[in-house]
Amino acid sequence: MAVKKSDLEGLPVLDIRQVSPAQLLRLSELFDEMAVAEFERLPRMAGCQARSSLDAGVSRILGLPDLGTLRTLLASEPVVSNRRV
């Protein structure tokens, strides 16, 4: 898959300098909790309970909206799903 550098520059990315120490601690705790979780392969990410839990935790900690719809859309992408359009 080819992506132009100009496209990458426009993507929103977490500025870790803006994450508070309390948020960093909570993210670290979430990482420790999820370290033993079993993640489905990417084509099955839409129904993966571990990915759902990770997304929910990150959303809660960083004050982001629910990522479930985004995860479902990403799982349906041909490159991820291995399905033709």
Secondary structure, 3 states (H helix, E strand, C coil): CCCCHHHHHCCCCCCHHHCCHHHHHHHHHHHHHHCCCCCCCHHHHHHCHHHHHHHHHHHHHHCCCCCHHHHHHHHHCHHHHCCCC
